[in-house]
């Protein structure tokens, strides 16, 4: 179990993020058109998994905007922004914000992504949602970098995540 805080109050996740150098767990998530996508569908591309509780909060929305801006400059890299938001809400957000360099994916159907990656909250007001985390994968799905953001209202370390791509 990992412990993070929400405005200073402790909340917990299922466990630790995947270890650097390990193979990322497979997943099946839902795209905005309600089709399914798996990790293997991205084989050959580097991935930045930007994970958060809900795009309808300021910090989560900012992380999508920031990675959308950064993604335009990245070669052979796809940024996946993952939450349990309904695909309709994700599509509305992308349309309203002009987001087109990242993919928003939903874990609303069964929550297996949050459980497989140990980032589902187990208690507190955000129980069953995803904690804020960034996981960077190479072209083969090997974990290059992880960050479990210790205070949920804080933004992730964008620079460190992007540097992990440069170092690979």
C-alpha positions, 0 to 999 in steps of 0.5 A: 500500500502506498500512502499519499495525501489529499490536502494533507490528509492521508489516503492509500492506494492498493500498492506500489507502482510497477518497478523500473525495468519491469514489464508493464501490466497489460490493460484494456481501456476505453477510448472516447468513441467507446472502442477498447484499446490494449497496451499491445496496440501501442507496441513500437511507441514509447508511452507516457501514462498520465494518470489522475482521479478526474479531468474535471479538477483543476490539477488533472486538467492542467496535467492534460494541457501540459502533456498535450503541449509537450507531446507535440515535440516528442518523437515516437511517443504517445501520451495516454491520459487515464482516469475513470471519467466517462469517455463522454466527459473526456471527449467534451473536455478535449473538444472544449480545450482543443486537446489533440496531441494526447489520448484520453482513456477511461478505466470506467468499465471494470477498473482493472487498470487501476488495480493492475497498476496498484494506483486505485485509492482504497479509502478516503473521499476518492476511494476507487478512483486513480491516484495521480501518477506518471509512468513512462514506458519504452517501445517494448512496454518496459517501465522507464520511470514512475512517479507516485505524486505524494500530494494529490493536488500537486502536479506531477514532475513533467520534466523528470518524466520527459527526461526519462524519455531522453535517457532511453 
